[in-house]
Amino acid sequence: MKQTAAPRAPRWPAHLYLIGDPQRPVPVRADARQMGNKAYNLARMAHLGLNVPEALVLGTAHAQHPHKALPDLMQHGLPALEALVGKRLGDPRNPLLLSVRSGAAVSMPGMMETILNIGLCDDTVSGLIRQTGHPRMVWDSYRRLVACYGEVVKGIPADAFDAILPELGRGSDERQLDFADLRELTRRHLQIYEAACGQRFPQSPIDQLRESVLAIFASWNAEKARTYRELNHIDHHMGTAVTIQRMVFGNSGLHSGSGVGFTRNPTTGAHALWVDFLPNAQGEDVVAGRRAVLGADALAQWMPDVWRQLQDETQLLENAMGDMQDFEFTVESGTLYFLQTRHGKRTTKAAARIALDLLDEQVIDAPTARARLKGMRAEALQDLRLADVSDPAQAPTPAARAVPACPGVASGKLVLDPARAVELAKSGQPVILVRKDAETSDVAAFQAARGLLTQRGARTSHAAVVARQLDKVCLVACEGLAVDEVEASIRLGDVVLPEGSVLTLDGHTGCVYIGEIQTVGAPDVELQARWRQLMGTR
């Protein structure tokens, strides 16, 4: 009797990767050029046993023709991800929610786009509320999706959505809103979207996913991304991958939150976790630079078990990666998840100390350490500090204080407009760029300015990370600063200063001074000696 052959398993498409499935591990041959740096490192973290939400990756090979990736995504990738997670996109009873993130082979912090909470619509809201028992989190996530999708996919200005919040009478912090307020905020966002686009917000989660994937691929060619690549000599033809990942919710209550951290201090190189954390918030709240955040001490007090786990697992991560890491994490109802890791951007002085310390700790060898320090000069291993004065009564008085994000001292003319900052810098004038929020779209102005001062934001925001990489003095979350773009002026404490006034930023203390202050160089003798010994120079 003739035996019937078993049906063949469906062909798994090339350049499509599933992270978190032990039955379909990421191929050994895959690398960051194919998967993108973000997704490749997600796979490495999963291999290390860290808690990484399941993900699906459309590789960089799809970047030139993103539409051609959609059939494989819908026919193979999405069903596999749904089966792995045990939820279905658009299921009104047990909905799967997704994030869609960019990720080139070379890390470009904040230069491309991310869309969170895909899958929420009128039909899935009730199911997610029943599933989680957390209506506030659900309505918060839905209004975030409408605003972010409107901005990234449809080009609606973010200000159109942001302007609604003060009308609800709770200031500018949506974390103070209850679920009824957030439901009303979502309704208003849906109205803004419809008025701007001439059509309703898409109620098909499949349509949301398709359009989001195409928008994230398209963000490779955004002006800020092109500018960043030009400044850092990155190939424009490299393209980005797209990672589609199961959502975890840092905005799901008091035992939840989101954070960004470095396994070592990126400004000095000191071997200590450097963490910013925001309770009951999603990751974009931390990295976007529009929120004041809490530090490691607050996280350790708020969630001591999570803090201990974070310390242990990030040390494991650094040892495996062989370098200081910049990582993003979410805590959902007390459970820690890792969402990203990459080699952290750092100052020149931090780069030297980290390489030398990793060599002493036998994490890297001497040739690797020398390669990382190639081209560095001993003269760069010093701090610029305010000059001491003989009479304490003559010491300058700060006009305001901020959070230091990158050390050093910088003086220059106060400028509020990024394009104007670039123009003045080209003419040889020193510039201090002052902004309400540091946006990564200002990257050309970061390069041109001597220092950056922001009214809001965090030291781990994408903008601060980029400023640090450029060795620019950077102060964020300045309590005494109010920016008036209409009048082209700022208020520092009780003093109003027009554009063109001279400011001095002290990146060591966080102090902001009016006028130019004398500085002196302070060599790090010990670090210079260690560097010379390794590099074989005098």
Secondary structure, DSSP 8 states (H G I E B T S, - for coil): -------------TTEEEES-TTS---TT--HHHH-HHHHHHHHHHHHT-----EEEE-GGGTT-GGGGHHHIIIIIHHHHHHHHT-BTT-SSSB--EEEEEEESS--TTSS-EEEEET--HHHHHHHHHHHS-HHHHHHHHHHHHHHHHHHTT---HHHHHTTGGGGTSTT-GGG--HHHHHHHHHHHHHHHHHHHSS-----HHHHHHHHHHHHHHGGGSHHHHHHHHHTT--TTS-EEEEEEE---TTSSTT-EEEEEESS-TTT--SS-EEEEEET--HHHHHTS-S--EEHHHHHHH-HHHHHHHHHHHHHHHHHHTS-EEEEEEEETTEEEEEEEEE----HHHHHHHHHHHHHTTSS-HHHHHHHHTT--GGGSEEEEE---SSGGGS---SEE-EEEE-SEEEEEEE--HHHHHHHHHTT--EEEEESS--GGGHHHHHH-SEEEESS--TTSHHHHHHHHTT-EEEE--TTEEEETTTTEEEETTEEEETT-EEEEETTT-EEEES---EEEEE-HHHHHHHHHHHT--
